Amino acid sequence: MDESSVVCGALVHLQDEEGEFTALVIDHEKRVTLVS
């Protein structure tokens, strides 16, 4: 199966109390990466 045709992650944007956004990347192994 071609990896380019598989969605293996989710991108979630969270807004904190100060109004700043943090991106949460959840990959296919359920690992969570914070991107500030």
Phi and psi in degrees as a GROMACS rama.xvg file:
@    title "Ramachandran Plot"
@    xaxis  label "Phi"
@    yaxis  label "Psi"
@TYPE xy
-77.4049  127.161  ASP-2
-63.2376  -28.3696  GLU-3
-68.2366  -15.9711  SER-4
-99.9971  4.40213  SER-5
-112.87  129.404  VAL-6
-88.7864  108.691  VAL-7
-112.44  16.1242  CYS-8
-156.651  165.425  GLY-9
-131.191  142.693  ALA-10
-113.981  117.55  LEU-11
-120.478  130.074  VAL-12
-103.883  127.482  HIS-13
-115.314  144.235  LEU-14
-112.913  123.022  GLN-15
-86.1658  -174.644  ASP-16
-65.3614  -24.6411  GLU-17
-91.0633  2.7885  GLU-18
83.7474  12.1376  GLY-19
-94.9437  147.175  GLU-20
-100.372  141.75  PHE-21
-125.516  135.604  THR-22
-97.1035  130.242  ALA-23
-106.961  119.858  LEU-24
-107.231  119.723  VAL-25
-112.736  114.54  ILE-26
-90.649  -175.306  ASP-27
-70.4357  -12.9309  HIS-28
-99.4184  15.6429  GLU-29
64.7212  22.7383  LYS-30
-86.1516  141.372  ARG-31
-112.363  128.499  VAL-32
-118.229  129.873  THR-33
-92.3613  127.323  LEU-34
-119.638  108.678  VAL-35
